[in-house]
Amino acid sequence: MLNILWLSFFLIAAVSSLAQWLLLGNSQIFGQMVTSLFDMASLSVQIMVVLFGTLTLWLGFLRIAEHAGMVNTLARWLGPLFARLMPGVPRGHPAIGLITLNFAANGLGLDNAATPIGLRAMRELQTLNPDPETATNAQILFLVLNASSLTLIPVSIFMYRLQQGAPDPTLVFLPILLATSASTLTGFLSVAFIQRLPLRDPVVLMWIFGIALFLGSIMAGALSLSAAALAQVSSLTGNLVLFGIIVVFVAVGAWRKVDVYEAFLEGAREGFDIAKDLLPYLVAMLCAVGVLRASGALDIALDGIRWLVHVFSGDDRFVDALPTALVKPFSGTAARALLIETMKFHGVDSFPALLAATVQGSTEPTFYLVAVYFGSVGVQRARHTVGCALLADLAGVLASIAICYWFFG
């Protein structure tokens, strides 16, 4: 999938540049494309410097939480819920702890760190699979919840915004929280409907009611604020929660006699190993997206969509963020590259950049996750996985657009 997507970017750019040269007489187009290649390669290295620090930092704190038993405690709390949502997984099975740790990494927005943990969880679930080539209900629910990207603290998005010079990287905290909740709820309910999960069970109802109450209180409070006040509250809340999590991890670790410094270094080394493997992918995708933009092909496609919006007398500001939304189901790397390119082209705090950041934080690459997670354990029949995950993606994108007009409109 990535091979086809990457190749198509260059082929479309080639056709577009030839058309501009032969039909429009723009002989400068090839120089612009070559300049874009070098600019994007340089930008990739700049981003990696920040990414090294971010992944190293947060995986270090996450390892402290793991050694302090916080992950196992959370797994015990979630045990009654998992027993009803994944009845095929016995209580105390290693998969439960790994799933919890995976959700924790996703919740912190550490998607690159969450993937290796998720692969370990999928392998544990596969040990319970009576038909190794067909996905079980538990595997499907786990993957759809991953694809719907329940992100509570989108650290990676904050990092990209910071790297691009945003004066307040956490400005999109609340929009992402609301949009990712919409995508996750849609994905969960679609799987629950097909698998006939016991949503009327008291334990399940308690969790659903608690989450709905939490999100409802956020929305109720937001309704009473102006757009400027919403942005300030989102920033303050994001920074408080972010620093609060760090303090809790370190304090609990110290209280439980964990050598917090050594635990942090252990996790930080893992973060360093993960980050260093990302540079080739980032260079490849950013350069491809840069060439596509420089060739004019991306602008032509967006102008066509913008024209359709004008026909129906709609607001077209969301159109410039659509590349991130359209590519996200296929490749997280490509979507990340398009997000960064949107911030660089339109400005980090422009409406398209804020919307693209919200979309990036509210969904995950469905086809990539299906290929990697199921491919790692030899599952060939995904059953209803893709349909439910794509429905969650659509809900996340639509919610992102509506929420960003509400917050930043």
PyMOL commands that set and color helices and strands:
alter all, ss='L'
color gray80, all
select helices_A, chain A and resi 2-24+29-67+70-85+94-107+111-126+137-148+155-163+169-195+202-223+227-255+260-276+279-294+297-311+319-327+332-346+351-362+366-377+385-408
alter helices_A, ss='H'
color red, helices_A
deselect
rebuild
show_as cartoon
